[in-house]
């Protein structure tokens, strides 16, 4: 990490703790229209692959349900 970068959120934690011990969700794949057919418009449908890391003591089933509810909610 460059010296000029500022960390946001999670006050009172260091970088090592944020990377390895805090819950996180990452987008690891995105599927939509093939690049050869792409145009400057919004797709009606797309899919994503996400990866999640739980903090110690979090219930995997409960966190999975919360994530699915959030991702399936109407964004408006």
N, CA, C and O atoms as a Tinker XYZ file with bonds, in Angstrom:
   304  protein
     1  N      0.844000   -1.172000    0.000000    73     2
     2  CA     0.000000    0.000000    0.000000    64     1     3
     3  C      0.891000    1.237000    0.000000    63     2     4     5
     4  O      1.897000    1.287000    0.708000    81     3
     5  N      0.521000    2.222000   -0.789000    73     3     6
     6  CA     1.317000    3.446000   -0.863000    64     5     7
     7  C      1.098000    4.299000    0.378000    63     6     8     9
     8  O      0.025000    4.271000    0.981000    81     7
     9  N      2.121000    5.057000    0.754000    73     7    10
    10  CA     2.055000    5.867000    1.978000    64     9    11
    11  C      0.942000    6.910000    1.936000    63    10    12    13
    12  O      0.408000    7.277000    2.983000    81    11
    13  N      0.581000    7.396000    0.745000    73    11    14
    14  CA    -0.424000    8.455000    0.647000    64    13    15
    15  C     -1.864000    7.930000    0.749000    63    14    16    17
    16  O     -2.792000    8.727000    0.878000    81    15
    17  N     -2.068000    6.604000    0.695000    73    15    18
    18  CA    -3.415000    6.035000    0.760000    64    17    19
    19  C     -3.951000    6.101000    2.188000    63    18    20    21
    20  O     -3.228000    5.852000    3.153000    81    19
    21  N     -5.225000    6.438000    2.298000    73    19    22
    22  CA    -5.875000    6.494000    3.602000    64    21    23
    23  C     -6.872000    5.355000    3.716000    63    22    24    25
    24  O     -7.621000    5.090000    2.776000    81    23
    25  N     -6.890000    4.679000    4.857000    73    23    26
    26  CA    -7.870000    3.632000    5.115000    64    25    27
    27  C     -9.152000    4.281000    5.611000    63    26    28    29
    28  O     -9.113000    5.266000    6.349000    81    27
    29  N    -10.298000    3.720000    5.200000    73    27    30
    30  CA   -11.578000    4.243000    5.668000    64    29    31
    31  C    -12.309000    3.155000    6.441000    63    30    32    33
    32  O    -12.055000    1.969000    6.236000    81    31
    33  N    -13.208000    3.549000    7.320000    73    31    34
    34  CA   -14.018000    2.597000    8.075000    64    33    35
    35  C    -13.211000    1.814000    9.086000    63    34    36    37
    36  O    -11.981000    1.829000    9.068000    81    35
    37  N    -13.924000    1.125000    9.974000    73    35    38
    38  CA   -13.282000    0.227000   10.934000    64    37    39
    39  C    -12.263000    0.884000   11.824000    63    38    40    41
    40  O    -11.194000    0.322000   12.065000    81    39
    41  N    -12.572000    2.068000   12.319000    73    39    42
    42  CA   -11.627000    2.799000   13.144000    64    41    43
    43  C    -10.986000    1.957000   14.238000    63    42    44    45
    44  O    -11.632000    1.088000   14.823000    81    43
    45  N     -9.732000    2.216000   14.505000    73    43    46
    46  CA    -9.028000    1.527000   15.571000    64    45    47
    47  C     -8.436000    0.191000   15.172000    63    46    48    49
    48  O     -7.925000   -0.528000   16.031000    81    47
    49  N     -8.487000   -0.166000   13.893000    73    47    50
    50  CA    -7.913000   -1.435000   13.449000    64    49    51
    51  C     -6.757000   -1.155000   12.506000    63    50    52    53
    52  O     -6.747000   -0.150000   11.796000    81    51
    53  N     -5.787000   -2.052000   12.507000    73    51    54
    54  CA    -4.657000   -1.879000   11.600000    64    53    55
    55  C     -4.904000   -2.653000   10.313000    63    54    56    57
    56  O     -5.861000   -3.421000   10.217000    81    55
    57  N     -4.051000   -2.452000    9.336000    73    55    58
    58  CA    -4.220000   -3.069000    8.018000    64    57    59
    59  C     -4.209000   -4.592000    8.107000    63    58    60    61
    60  O     -5.034000   -5.248000    7.470000    81    59
    61  N     -3.305000   -5.160000    8.872000    73    59    62
    62  CA    -3.216000   -6.620000    9.017000    64    61    63
    63  C     -4.537000   -7.192000    9.537000    63    62    64    65
    64  O     -5.017000   -8.202000    9.021000    81    63
    65  N     -5.122000   -6.560000   10.544000    73    63    66
    66  CA    -6.402000   -7.032000   11.088000    64    65    67
    67  C     -7.513000   -6.910000   10.056000    63    66    68    69
    68  O     -8.350000   -7.806000    9.952000    81    67
    69  N     -7.542000   -5.829000    9.297000    73    67    70
    70  CA    -8.582000   -5.642000    8.282000    64    69    71
    71  C     -8.498000   -6.706000    7.195000    63    70    72    73
    72  O     -9.521000   -7.202000    6.723000    81    71
    73  N     -7.280000   -7.055000    6.799000    73    71    74
    74  CA    -7.111000   -8.024000    5.718000    64    73    75
    75  C     -7.438000   -9.442000    6.162000    63    74    76    77
    76  O     -8.052000  -10.192000    5.403000    81    75
    77  N     -7.045000   -9.827000    7.369000    73    75    78
    78  CA    -7.122000  -11.234000    7.761000    64    77    79
    79  C     -8.192000  -11.571000    8.790000    63    78    80    81
    80  O     -8.593000  -12.732000    8.871000    81    79
    81  N     -8.681000  -10.606000    9.587000    73    79    82
    82  CA    -9.582000  -10.961000   10.686000    64    81    83
    83  C    -10.965000  -10.342000   10.612000    63    82    84    85
    84  O    -11.826000  -10.690000   11.420000    81    83
    85  N    -11.206000   -9.452000    9.691000    73    83    86
    86  CA   -12.505000   -8.785000    9.600000    64    85    87
    87  C    -13.356000   -9.454000    8.526000    63    86    88    89
    88  O    -12.817000  -10.007000    7.567000    81    87
    89  N    -14.681000   -9.410000    8.677000    73    87    90
    90  CA   -15.532000   -9.962000    7.618000    64    89    91
    91  C    -15.349000   -9.150000    6.342000    63    90    92    93
    92  O    -15.094000   -7.947000    6.383000    81    91
    93  N    -15.485000   -9.835000    5.202000    73    91    94
    94  CA   -15.301000   -9.157000    3.918000    64    93    95
    95  C    -16.114000   -9.869000    2.853000    63    94    96    97
    96  O    -16.432000  -11.051000    2.978000    81    95
    97  N    -16.441000   -9.136000    1.809000    73    95    98
    98  CA   -17.086000   -9.718000    0.642000    64    97    99
    99  C    -16.369000   -9.161000   -0.589000    63    98   100   101
   100  O    -16.101000   -7.962000   -0.672000    81    99
   101  N    -16.066000  -10.035000   -1.533000    73    99   102
   102  CA   -15.317000   -9.641000   -2.724000    64   101   103
   103  C    -16.010000  -10.151000   -3.974000    63   102   104   105
   104  O    -16.533000  -11.265000   -3.992000    81   103
   105  N    -16.013000   -9.350000   -5.000000    73   103   106
   106  CA   -16.502000   -9.756000   -6.315000    64   105   107
   107  C    -15.342000  -10.436000   -7.030000    63   106   108   109
   108  O    -14.313000   -9.812000   -7.288000    81   107
   109  N    -15.510000  -11.721000   -7.349000    73   107   110
   110  CA   -14.421000  -12.462000   -7.988000    64   109   111
   111  C    -14.739000  -12.856000   -9.427000    63   110   112   113
   112  O    -13.880000  -13.403000  -10.118000    81   111
   113  N    -15.942000  -12.591000   -9.880000    73   111   114
   114  CA   -16.294000  -12.895000  -11.261000    64   113   115
   115  C    -17.566000  -12.174000  -11.655000    63   114   116   117
   116  O    -18.461000  -11.982000  -10.832000    81   115
   117  N    -17.646000  -11.779000  -12.905000    73   115   118
   118  CA   -18.818000  -11.080000  -13.416000    64   117   119
   119  C    -19.108000  -11.611000  -14.801000    63   118   120   121
   120  O    -18.208000  -11.715000  -15.634000    81   119
   121  N    -20.357000  -11.946000  -15.048000    73   119   122
   122  CA   -20.751000  -12.491000  -16.340000    64   121   123
   123  C    -21.894000  -11.663000  -16.902000    63   122   124   125
   124  O    -22.883000  -11.392000  -16.221000    81   123
   125  N    -21.740000  -11.274000  -18.139000    73   123   126
   126  CA   -22.775000  -10.502000  -18.816000    64   125   127
   127  C    -22.721000  -10.800000  -20.290000    63   126   128   129
   128  O    -22.580000  -11.954000  -20.695000    81   127
   129  N    -22.830000   -9.780000  -21.081000    73   127   130
   130  CA   -22.784000   -9.931000  -22.529000    64   129   131
   131  C    -21.341000  -10.185000  -22.969000    63   130   132   133
   132  O    -20.421000   -9.579000  -22.420000    81   131
   133  N    -21.125000  -11.067000  -23.946000    73   131   134
   134  CA   -19.768000  -11.268000  -24.476000    64   133   135
   135  C    -19.193000   -9.956000  -25.001000    63   134   136   137
   136  O    -19.912000   -9.144000  -25.582000    81   135
   137  N    -17.915000   -9.759000  -24.796000    73   135   138
   138  CA   -17.276000   -8.498000  -25.155000    64   137   139
   139  C    -17.452000   -8.145000  -26.629000    63   138   140   141
   140  O    -17.605000   -6.969000  -26.961000    81   139
   141  N    -17.434000   -9.137000  -27.521000    73   139   142
   142  CA   -17.599000   -8.879000  -28.947000    64   141   143
   143  C    -18.965000   -8.321000  -29.296000    63   142   144   145
   144  O    -19.116000   -7.660000  -30.323000    81   143
   145  N    -19.961000   -8.575000  -28.463000    73   143   146
   146  CA   -21.327000   -8.099000  -28.709000    64   145   147
   147  C    -21.686000   -6.891000  -27.844000    63   146   148   149
   148  O    -22.813000   -6.400000  -27.894000    81   147
   149  N    -20.738000   -6.422000  -27.064000    73   147   150
   150  CA   -21.017000   -5.354000  -26.102000    64   149   151
   151  C    -21.343000   -4.038000  -26.798000    63   150   152   153
   152  O    -20.843000   -3.742000  -27.884000    81   151
   153  N    -22.179000   -3.277000  -26.154000    73   151   154
   154  CA   -22.541000   -1.933000  -26.603000    64   153   155
   155  C    -22.679000   -1.064000  -25.360000    63   154   156   157
   156  O    -22.661000   -1.572000  -24.239000    81   155
   157  N    -22.813000    0.200000  -25.548000    73   155   158
   158  CA   -22.966000    1.120000  -24.421000    64   157   159
   159  C    -24.422000    1.162000  -23.969000    63   158   160   161
   160  O    -25.121000    2.151000  -24.190000    81   159
   161  N    -24.868000    0.090000  -23.340000    73   159   162
   162  CA   -26.220000    0.052000  -22.802000    64   161   163
   163  C    -26.247000   -0.829000  -21.556000    63   162   164   165
   164  O    -25.307000   -1.577000  -21.285000    81   163
   165  N    -27.320000   -0.728000  -20.821000    73   163   166
   166  CA   -27.474000   -1.534000  -19.615000    64   165   167
   167  C    -27.994000   -2.912000  -19.978000    63   166   168   169
   168  O    -28.861000   -3.050000  -20.841000    81   167
   169  N    -27.468000   -3.920000  -19.324000    73   167   170
   170  CA   -27.931000   -5.283000  -19.553000    64   169   171
   171  C    -29.170000   -5.556000  -18.719000    63   170   172   173
   172  O    -29.305000   -5.048000  -17.606000    81   171
   173  N    -30.065000   -6.354000  -19.258000    73   171   174
   174  CA   -31.259000   -6.734000  -18.515000    64   173   175
   175  C    -30.920000   -7.758000  -17.439000    63   174   176   177
   176  O    -31.654000   -7.902000  -16.461000    81   175
   177  N    -29.814000   -8.464000  -17.618000    73   175   178
   178  CA   -29.474000   -9.541000  -16.702000    64   177   179
   179  C    -27.959000   -9.731000  -16.676000    63   178   180   181
   180  O    -27.289000   -9.600000  -17.700000    81   179
   181  N    -27.436000  -10.035000  -15.511000    73   179   182
   182  CA   -26.011000  -10.338000  -15.363000    64   181   183
   183  C    -25.866000  -11.261000  -14.159000    63   182   184   185
   184  O    -26.792000  -11.398000  -13.360000    81   183
   185  N    -24.721000  -11.881000  -14.034000    73   183   186
   186  CA   -24.457000  -12.765000  -12.901000    64   185   187
   187  C    -23.090000  -12.416000  -12.326000    63   186   188   189
   188  O    -22.202000  -11.947000  -13.037000    81   187
   189  N    -22.940000  -12.652000  -11.039000    73   187   190
   190  CA   -21.665000  -12.371000  -10.376000    64   189   191
   191  C    -21.327000  -13.524000   -9.436000    63   190   192   193
   192  O    -22.211000  -14.197000   -8.907000    81   191
   193  N    -20.047000  -13.729000   -9.246000    73   191   194
   194  CA   -19.564000  -14.708000   -8.265000    64   193   195
   195  C    -18.910000  -13.899000   -7.152000    63   194   196   197
   196  O    -18.035000  -13.069000   -7.401000    81   195
   197  N    -19.342000  -14.150000   -5.939000    73   195   198
   198  CA   -18.785000  -13.430000   -4.795000    64   197   199
   199  C    -18.142000  -14.408000   -3.830000    63   198   200   201
   200  O    -18.489000  -15.588000   -3.774000    81   199
   201  N    -17.208000  -13.885000   -3.084000    73   199   202
   202  CA   -16.525000  -14.658000   -2.061000    64   201   203
   203  C    -16.672000  -13.895000   -0.749000    63   202   204   205
   204  O    -16.551000  -12.670000   -0.724000    81   203
   205  N    -16.927000  -14.603000    0.321000    73   203   206
   206  CA   -17.086000  -13.942000    1.608000    64   205   207
   207  C    -16.182000  -14.543000    2.666000    63   206   208   209
   208  O    -15.881000  -15.737000    2.650000    81   207
   209  N    -15.758000  -13.700000    3.577000    73   207   210
   210  CA   -14.969000  -14.154000    4.724000    64   209   211
   211  C    -15.699000  -13.715000    5.984000    63   210   212   213
   212  O    -16.070000  -12.549000    6.125000    81   211
   213  N    -15.901000  -14.651000    6.891000    73   211   214
   214  CA   -16.590000  -14.357000    8.136000    64   213   215
   215  C    -15.597000  -14.031000    9.238000    63   214   216   217
   216  O    -14.455000  -14.491000    9.224000    81   215
   217  N    -16.045000  -13.243000   10.178000    73   215   218
   218  CA   -15.241000  -12.971000   11.367000    64   217   219
   219  C    -15.421000  -14.137000   12.334000    63   218   220   221
   220  O    -16.433000  -14.835000   12.277000    81   219
   221  N    -14.453000  -14.354000   13.217000    73   219   222
   222  CA   -14.609000  -15.419000   14.208000    64   221   223
   223  C    -15.909000  -15.248000   14.991000    63   222   224   225
   224  O    -16.234000  -14.151000   15.444000    81   223
   225  N    -16.643000  -16.343000   15.142000    73   223   226
   226  CA   -17.889000  -16.322000   15.904000    64   225   227
   227  C    -19.138000  -16.051000   15.078000    63   226   228   229
   228  O    -20.244000  -16.203000   15.597000    81   227
   229  N    -19.009000  -15.660000   13.823000    73   227   230
   230  CA   -20.191000  -15.425000   13.002000    64   229   231
   231  C    -20.755000  -16.751000   12.517000    63   230   232   233
   232  O    -20.008000  -17.678000   12.204000    81   231
   233  N    -22.080000  -16.831000   12.458000    73   231   234
   234  CA   -22.766000  -18.035000   12.012000    64   233   235
   235  C    -22.833000  -18.038000   10.480000    63   234   236   237
   236  O    -23.453000  -17.150000    9.894000    81   235
   237  N    -22.208000  -19.017000    9.826000    73   235   238
   238  CA   -22.189000  -19.039000    8.356000    64   237   239
   239  C    -23.581000  -19.045000    7.725000    63   238   240   241
   240  O    -23.806000  -18.338000    6.742000    81   239
   241  N    -24.508000  -19.818000    8.259000    73   239   242
   242  CA   -25.856000  -19.886000    7.682000    64   241   243
   243  C    -26.572000  -18.539000    7.805000    63   242   244   245
   244  O    -27.225000  -18.095000    6.861000    81   243
   245  N    -26.452000  -17.896000    8.954000    73   243   246
   246  CA   -27.108000  -16.601000    9.160000    64   245   247
   247  C    -26.503000  -15.530000    8.251000    63   246   248   249
   248  O    -27.232000  -14.716000    7.684000    81   247
   249  N    -25.189000  -15.525000    8.111000    73   247   250
   250  CA   -24.542000  -14.526000    7.252000    64   249   251
   251  C    -24.868000  -14.773000    5.779000    63   250   252   253
   252  O    -25.036000  -13.819000    5.020000    81   251
   253  N    -24.958000  -16.029000    5.369000    73   251   254
   254  CA   -25.332000  -16.353000    3.997000    64   253   255
   255  C    -26.745000  -15.845000    3.709000    63   254   256   257
   256  O    -26.995000  -15.252000    2.660000    81   255
   257  N    -27.645000  -16.075000    4.625000    73   255   258
   258  CA   -29.027000  -15.614000    4.448000    64   257   259
   259  C    -29.087000  -14.088000    4.361000    63   258   260   261
   260  O    -29.802000  -13.546000    3.518000    81   259
   261  N    -28.349000  -13.400000    5.214000    73   259   262
   262  CA   -28.341000  -11.932000    5.181000    64   261   263
   263  C    -27.784000  -11.414000    3.865000    63   262   264   265
   264  O    -28.323000  -10.470000    3.288000    81   263
   265  N    -26.692000  -12.038000    3.380000    73   263   266
   266  CA   -26.094000  -11.600000    2.117000    64   265   267
   267  C    -27.056000  -11.831000    0.957000    63   266   268   269
   268  O    -27.213000  -10.958000    0.104000    81   267
   269  N    -27.699000  -12.993000    0.916000    73   267   270
   270  CA   -28.638000  -13.287000   -0.171000    64   269   271
   271  C    -29.832000  -12.350000   -0.136000    63   270   272   273
   272  O    -30.298000  -11.912000   -1.187000    81   271
   273  N    -30.337000  -12.034000    1.048000    73   271   274
   274  CA   -31.449000  -11.081000    1.171000    64   273   275
   275  C    -31.038000   -9.700000    0.662000    63   274   276   277
   276  O    -31.804000   -9.033000   -0.034000    81   275
   277  N    -29.826000   -9.280000    1.014000    73   275   278
   278  CA   -29.350000   -7.964000    0.578000    64   277   279
   279  C    -29.178000   -7.933000   -0.938000    63   278   280   281
   280  O    -29.641000   -7.002000   -1.597000    81   279
   281  N    -28.524000   -8.933000   -1.486000    73   279   282
   282  CA   -28.264000   -8.957000   -2.918000    64   281   283
   283  C    -29.542000   -9.127000   -3.747000    63   282   284   285
   284  O    -29.601000   -8.679000   -4.892000    81   283
   285  N    -30.560000   -9.772000   -3.173000    73   283   286
   286  CA   -31.814000   -9.975000   -3.887000    64   285   287
   287  C    -32.812000   -8.845000   -3.719000    63   286   288   289
   288  O    -33.868000   -8.862000   -4.351000    81   287
   289  N    -32.502000   -7.857000   -2.879000    73   287   290
   290  CA   -33.432000   -6.763000   -2.611000    64   289   291
   291  C    -33.501000   -5.802000   -3.805000    63   290   292   293
   292  O    -32.537000   -5.638000   -4.553000    81   291
   293  N    -34.664000   -5.179000   -3.954000    73   291   294
   294  CA   -34.866000   -4.172000   -4.994000    64   293   295
   295  C    -34.006000   -2.951000   -4.646000    63   294   296   297
   296  O    -34.147000   -2.406000   -3.551000    81   295
   297  N    -33.122000   -2.510000   -5.542000    73   295   298
   298  CA   -32.207000   -1.412000   -5.218000    64   297   299
   299  C    -32.857000   -0.038000   -5.159000    63   298   300   301
   300  O    -32.184000    0.932000   -4.811000    81   299
   301  N    -34.125000    0.082000   -5.483000    73   299   302
   302  CA   -34.758000    1.406000   -5.455000    64   301   303
   303  C    -35.264000    1.769000   -4.101000    63   302   304
   304  O    -35.821000    2.852000   -3.921000    81   303
